[in-house]
Amino acid sequence: MSRLSVRKTYKLYIGGAFPRSESGRSYPVTSAKGDFLANASRASRKDARDAVVAARKAFPGWSGATPYNRGQILYRVAEMLEGRRGQFAEELGGGKRAAAERVDATVDRLVWYAGWSDKIAAVHGAANPVAGPYFNLSSPEPTGVVAVVAPADPLLGLVSVVAPVIVTGNTCVVVASEPSPLAAITLAEVLATSDLPGGVVNILTGSQAELAPWLAGHMDVNGLDLTGVDDADLALRCEQAAAENLKRVLRPAPQDWTADPGTGRMTRFLETKTVWHPIGI
């Protein structure tokens, strides 16, 4: 007797849980050839607000964790992703060998950022020379909640924008690739089982044009990464909305996700705290 396979339901990822959109909406996801793959939740602005609340709630604990601990957790994410290599390769499509290489590159990217967790402060901080009997020390601190519009690359590009945000102690709300959101939700399942506290990463699927402006204008969001925004008018509107509370904004630009990422994305959403301390006699 044949059986019906259990089809996977692709939901949102907010606060460590997998809710459906409060609007009840979904949209069809198709392959490059136009074949139906699945229905994905179409997040609303209410879902975006819930995600920001979850990210803000998680921020004190995550930013207060030791950099070494954050690096351990990112390495654990890489381990779990490696264990589901076949599933991710299948969801990416585009040829088994190319997809597997893309997954491997994603794992390597996570390990690379995990290694930077306890080193970025030494590279980006400084002991400043001053004319007086004082120590003057500058150290980087996380900005807060960062809204990220993920690029079209559904896995390597996604991890390349999320990992540098969270490894430095920020929390984030991510708008996944609209045409290719399935790998993002499967990645959320990896995050949920990788010791990453709920709310550190929140993933929304749906319309970029609908969600991005609301996140850009949200007064409890401190940074905005527009890497995945291809529409110049939309990017401009988001920048204008972000100016209301002086968000740090990373503008969209062409990216080669296979290239050495450097430290720019980590330092983009860091604040610098400078302290003066008198020298003892």
N, C-alpha and C positions, 0 to 999 in steps of 0.2 A: 504494500500500500504506500503510495507516494505521499509525501508530506509537504506542506507549504512552509517555506523558509520564513523566519522572523525578520522582517525588514527593519533596518535601523531607523530610529527617529532622531533627526538632527534638531536639537533644541539650542537655546541660548545657554551661556555659562555666566552666571551672576552670583557673586558671593559664595563660591564653592558649590553651588547647586545648579541643576539643569532644568530651569523652568521653560515652559512655552511662552511665547509672547503674550502679554496681557491683552493684546488686541485680538488674539486668536488667528492672526494672519499667517500665511506661509506663501512661498513662491517656488516654482519648479526650477531645479538645477539640471542642466543638460551637459552632455559631453561636448567635445570639440566637433563631433560629427552631428550634433543635434539630438542624440539619443537621451531619453529621460533617465536620470540617475536617482534623484530623490527629491523630496520636498524639504525645504529649509525654512525655519522660522523667520518671519519678517518683523524685525524688532521695531517698536514704536518709540516715540520720545519719552514715554513713561518708563519703558525698559531702560532707556539711556539714563534717566534720572536715578532709577534703582541701582544701576551699575555704578554710578558716581558715588552714591551713598555707601555702597559696599566697599568701593576702593578707598574712600575716606576713612571708613571704620578700620580697615586693615592697615592703614598707613603707619600709625604709631608703633605697632608691633613689628612690622616689617622693616621700617627704617631704624628701629631700635635694636634689631638683631645684629650680631657681629658680622662684618663682611665675610669672614671665613665661613660662617654658617650659611649665608646667602649663596656663597660659592658651592658649598656642599649640596644645597638643594638644587641648584641649576645642573650640577653634575648628575644628580639623581634623575632629573628630567631627561637628560641625555641618555642615561641608562635605560629608562623606560621606553623612550622613543626608539632606541636601538632594538629593543625586544619586540616592537610592533612594526618593524621595518617592512615586512611584506604587506601588511595592511595599508600603510601609508603609500607604498609604491603603487598599489592597486588603485587607491583613490586619486593619486596624481595623474595616472594614465600617461599617454604619450610615448609608449614604448617601455618595456620592462627594464631594460638596461639603463636608459636615461633616467627613468623614475627612481631606480635604486640608487643611482649616483647622486641624485638630488637629495634623497633621504640621508645618505651618508654625509653629504656636505652640511646638512642641517644639524646632524649630531655633532659634527666637528665644530660647527659654529657655536653651539651651546657650550661645549667643553672649553672653547677659546674664551668666551665671556666669563665662564665660571672661574677660570684661572686669573682673570683680571680683578675679581671681587675684592681681594685684600691688597691690591697693588695700585689701584687708581688713585687712592688718597696720597700715596707717596709721590706719584708722578704729577698729580694736579695740585697738590698742596705745596706749601713753601714756608721756610723760616726767613722772614724778611729782615734785611739790615735796617736798623733805625739809629738815629743820633740821640741816644739816651740810655739810661740804665734799665732797659726793658727787653723782654722777649716779645717779638711780634710774630705771631703764627697764623697762617692762613690754611684753612682746611675745608674740603668740599663737603657739602651736605645735600641730601636729596631735595628736589623742588616740591614734591607732593604728589598730587594726582595728575597724571598725564593722559590725555585723550590721543589715541593713535588711529589714524586711517591707514590700514594696511595696504601694501601694494598688491598688484595683480598676481605676483608670484605667490601661490597659495600656501607654501610651507617654508622654503628657505627665506623668501622675502619677509614672510610674517615673523619668523623667529629672529631675523636680523634687525627688525625694528622693536620687537618686544624685549628681547634679552638685555640690550644695553639700558633700557629704561628701568627694569626691575633689579638688575644686578647692583645698581648704585643706590638702591633703597626706595625708589619711587614705586607707586602702585599705578595701575593703568586700566583704561577702558578702551577696548580695541574694536574697531569696525572692520570686520573681515572682508576679504575680497568678495564683491557682490556676485560675480559670475562663477566663482570657484570657492565656495565657503566650506565644503565638506571636510577638507583636511584640517581646517581651523577648529572645528568642533571635535574632531578626533584628537587633535592636540590638547583640547580642553580636558578630555578624558585622561590623557597622560598627566596633565598638570594636577588633576584632582587626586591622583594616586601617587604623587611624587613628593609629599611632605610640604608642598607649597601651601601656605595658609590661604583659606578661602578669602576672596576679595582682592588679592594682590594682582591677579589678572582676571579681567572680566571680558568676555568675548560676545559681541553682538553680530548677528547676520541680518542682512537686509539692504535697504537702499542707502547708499553713501550720501546721496543728495538730501535725503530726509534726515539722517542722523547727525552728519558732521556739523551743520550749522548750530544745532541745539547744544552739542558738546562744546563747540567753540564759544558759545555765548554763556555757558554755565559758569556761575560765579564761584563754584567750589572746585573748578578745574584750574590747575596752575600751569599746565604746559600743553602744547598742541603740536603733534607731529602730522603734517599733511602729506607725507611721502606718497601715499596712494591716490591722491586727488589729481585726476587728469584734466578736469575741467577748470580752465583758468578763472572763469567767472566765479565758480564755486569756491576756489581757493582764496580769491580776493574777498568774498563775502565772509569766509571763515576768519581770515586775518583781521578784518574790520571788527567782527564780533569779539575776537580774542583780545582786542585792544581795550575793551571795557574794564578788565581787571589786570591788564598788563601781563598777560600770559607769555611765557616763552614760546616762540613759534619756530618750528623747523619747516621751511618751505619745501614744496615738491621739487625734485630735480632728478634727472636721469641717473639710474643706479645700475651697477654691475654687481649683482649679489654674490658672484663667485670670487670677486676680488677681495684682497685683504681689507677688512672693515675699518681698521684703525680705531682710535679712541674718540673720534669726534662725536659719535652718537651717545656715548656715555657722558661726556662732559657737557653736552648741550642742555641737559636737564639737571644740572647741578648748580647750587648756589655756593658762594664762597663766604665762609665765616672767618673773620679776622679778630683775633683776641690779643690784648696787650697784658703782659704780666711783669710785674717788677722783679728785677734781679736781686736776689738776697745778698746781704753783705757777708 
